[in-house]
Amino acid sequence: MAKKNNSKPKPISPALEARYQKRRAAVDAVRSGDSVATVARVLKTSVRAIFKWLERYRHGGYDALREGQRSGRQRKVDSKLLRWLYEAITQHDPRQYHFPFCLWTLGVVRILLKRKFGVELSKSGVSRLLRHLGLSPQRPIYKSYKRDPQKMKDYLEKTFPGLQAQARRMGAVIYFVDESVVRSDAHRGTTWGKIGQTPEVEDSGDRFSLKLISAVSPRGDMRFQCFEGRMNGPRFIEFLQKLHTDTGGPIIVIADGASYHGSGPVQRYTKETKGQVIVEHLPAYSPDLNPDEQVWNHAKARLGKLFVATKEEFKAALFSIMFSIQRTRQLVRSFFQLPSTKYAALVV
């Protein structure tokens, strides 16, 4: 008869447990989206160590982070490769590795690993690998090659800080303004289908659209208005008048460089307000600096998930979404927390 093993497991020393918890916290932080460099700095360890812990976690889970615990499986991806891949994706684009595309897709990463390291992974394996590195699929922000870096720098370091100081002196509210055409055939949502077979959606050809203008402030205000025809100076003035009345005080409006934003009628109107309404402009080709762009991104994404059969249903759904955004000040304030818009967030 086999003897029972009554021996108790050896207790883990506080020092070993502390090191394990530190490694686990590092892995969790990277997987939640924090950069490896940031995690290394906060935990006062090396970047190399972080990638080593990520390697152990990838091949053996949390238990592999304990001292003395190692996965016996042969490893295709070691810490050196993890670090190289992380830096390649976060600091470069595929064109620098002789690909004709500018976006990192699972297919491109898979080919690159095979070409450079002889490592073959399935697309799902590549997806898990990238998520272990704290990376995720995202819609890229496209920046125009026509942007003037010096004008961007002047705006961020001089123009906008000057407008903030002016707003404090005047007791004014800063608004960012933008116009958009929202179309019924702008499909922003997703649909379920067979894996490896992209679903096809038949276009009925029945399109309808609405033209809107909106304004957001860093304190969470949002105003919008629907308009017919083309936006021009008089229509823009009408919106400014309503925005000024609703605010109940001076306003500073920042818009793009569309001609009607700085037209003669608009200049005459702002002069007549004697400083109560001021219109300034973003640098050319820089929509990512405008937090109001997120109103349309958010509205179109939500609208794309709805079924609307008529123009009346489309208008009702869009207005419902816009009023919902307007009521959710926290959501509007979040539009000022993107990397490209955080410069405009309210300074307490």
Summary of the structure (lengths in Angstrom):
residues: 348
radius of gyration: 26.7
end to end distance: 74.6
largest distance: 101.9
contacts: 901
relative contact order: 0.09
helix: 50%
strand: 10%
